[in-house]
Every structure is written in structure tokens, then in C-alpha cells.
Amino acid sequence: MPDIEELLKAMHDEVVSFNEEGVREATAAFNAAEYDPLRGILDGLAAGMNTVGRLFKDQEYFVPEVLLCAEAMNAGVELLKPRMRGAEVKSEGTVVLGTVQGDVHDIGKNLVKMMLEVGGFTVHDLGANVPHERFVEEVLRTDADLVGISAMMTTTMMGMKTVIPMIKAGKPGVGVLVGGAPVTHQIAAMFKADGYTQSAADIVAEAKRVMAATRRAAPACCCQR
């Protein structure tokens, strides 16, 4: 029987190499050995994406490479999913995610979604060009812990100033994170967001920070570190 650590390393390495076929082969071998599928996801595939996140943050990888790595990881996850039925997987929290109304750009938002899912969050992705009211409806429907709003243009970014108070009025305890090319710490603070991240690689840590703050009933200013 193949050694579990060797297979986990192979799954990790093939994700980092964005080799979808290699991921499938390593994961198939992992399945054949009947090792714990949850460990395969967390210590093999997700660990690979964590490495990819660091490479992205260090600007060794860019958006095309990260998307290819995500596709490779998802190929492995699909092979492990059938064996996950009935397994109890604890979610870190529930996030509603979308690009602000008027903005059709979603590459950054998709990276954030992938990072959050790898980090153990349950994500409800509303897509791009999301009406303000739709954010509120989905927060109430899912009883979300967090809302992530992105914008790629200065003009559409101003919609955050409108939608954040609407979300807070609908569910006062929810944490709101913002990001995107034109957004800064200062703008996030001005819009009264609870969190901000410049890079998708940092989103999981920031999401956990904001959740911890909101659960203590002390909403955190995005600029306070």
C-alpha cells in the first residue's frame, strides 16, 4: 500500500504545479488505498492551494496560474467527494460573496471564493453586478456570518457606501469585508466596513479576524490592527 504521506505530498505538489492529470492520478491512488478523504482534502489538496496562495502573495504566481491550480484542486476534490458522504465537516462560518452592483468583473471575487472554501468557509456566491437588495436578502436567508463585497472600478466602488448600511440594518451582527483594485484601508474605513484585504491570499485570516471581533459584539474597524 502506498504511504499516506507520500500520496499527500504528491497531491500537494501536483496542485502547485497546476497539473490536473497528476492530481487525478495521485488522488485516485489515495482513494484506492482507502485513506481518510477529509485528510486528503485538507492535508493534500487544500495544503497545495495554501502554498499557491503564498506564491500569489509573493507575486511568483499570478491570476492565470492560480486559476489553473484551483481547477486542478477541484478535480481531486470531485474524486474524494463520493467518499465524504456522511462525514462531519465543521464549517468555519458562512459567507455571502458578490461583486457590487454595476460591476461585472469577477476574477478577483472568484479567487476570494476559492480561498475561503479552501479555508473551510461555506460560501454563497451571488456572482457579479449584484443588486444591493440581493445582498441583504441572501444574508437573511443564509443567516450569514460575513459578507464579502468586491469592486474593480472607482465608480462602482461607491456602491459599497450604499449597500453596507443596508446589510447592517438587515442583520446588525454580520461582518462586512470589502476589496478590489480601487479599495484601500482608508476607503474601507470611510464606508464603515469591518474588514479589508488587498490580496485574496490574505482573505481567510482577515475573515477569521472579523468573525472573532463580531462574535465578541465589538465590531472591528478595518484599519485597526
ABEGO torsion letter per residue (X at the ends): XBBAAAAAAAAAAAAAAGBAAAAAAAAAAAAAAGBBAAAAAAAAAAAAAAAAAAAAAAGABBAAAAAAAAAAAAAAAAAAAAAABGBBBBBAEBBBBBBBBGBABAAAAAAAAAAAAAAGBBBBBAEBGBBAAAAAAAAAAAGBABBBBBBABAAAAAAAAAAAAAAAAABAABBBBBBEAABBAAAAAAAGBABBBABAAAAAAAAAAAAAAAAAGBBBBAABX
